[in-house]
Amino acid sequence: MIAVALALNIAQSSGEFVDSRLAGLNPTNAISRYLEYSQRGAKDVFVPNTNFWLRGVDFSCVSPWNSGGGRLRAGTAISKRHVVLASHFPLWKGVRIVFVGEDGGVCPCYIENTRKVGKTDILIGLLNAELTPNIHPAKILPEDCEKYIGTGEGLPVVTFNQHEQALLTESEAIVTNGVPKKGFRSRKPGDERRRAFRKMIVVGDSGNPSFLLVDGTPILLYCLHGHGYGCGSGPSIFAYRREVQAAMDELCPGYKLETFDFAALECH
């Protein structure tokens, strides 16, 4: 019963956080992370959109630009030296990849090496140097996440596309009876207001990250592999966390995946 109460509380607070951010906003000018993104990104200029519906949420782990595809072929930091990519739409050695802190500071790095995770579409990249302190790698779900989120069904999900727009959907089941789903898909929100902040996932969006939003913190679920209801699908980072860590260790040991601390929420 305690676990059920925790899951309901997290679902309610996550929904309230999202709805409070959407209130009074027009998705036409609130869905984009940056202004004039395509024109300025190539110059390492990233102007924050003051109307962005998730302004202030730390998405510094999400790389908005790289020399291998510009706004395409996205990467997401999962440690100070590692990024996660889509294997079918990869980056490669020598590609310059850029991260932007919430303070506006730009951190350029280069891909030094890559490792594919088994037969999945998950590719791990090694950076040539550590990210600067203003860039915070993404957290993932902890081993005991079911205690806190139940199956995870219906939680708000934020997915970035190739235009650095934060699209809103909701989760299908992430884990059931302790067994995580290997593949993940999100779906259309049931709420009409939330649906206004959803767009179709299309060709070219692959590799972009998808997050749960818990206590205003993004938790990495997967990187886009396919369309999946038009809302996005991909292999679960949580389900393959051990394999991901093994690939990270092969590339450069000493860096660990960081999990979100749900237990800290119980103290609030």
Secondary structure, DSSP 8 states (H G I E B T S, - for coil): -HHHHHHHHHHHHHHHHHHHHHTT--HHHHSBSEESHHHHHTTT--EE-TT-TTTTS--TTB--EETTTBTSS--EESSSSEEEEETTS---TT-EEEEE-TTS-EEEEEEEEEEE-TTSSEEEEEESS---TT----EE--TTTHHHHTT-TT-EEEEE-TT-BEEEEEE--SEETTEE-SEEEEE--SSHHHHTT-----TT-TT-EEEEEETTEEEEEEE--B-TTTT-EEE-TTTTHHHHHHHHHHHSSS---EE--GGGGGG-
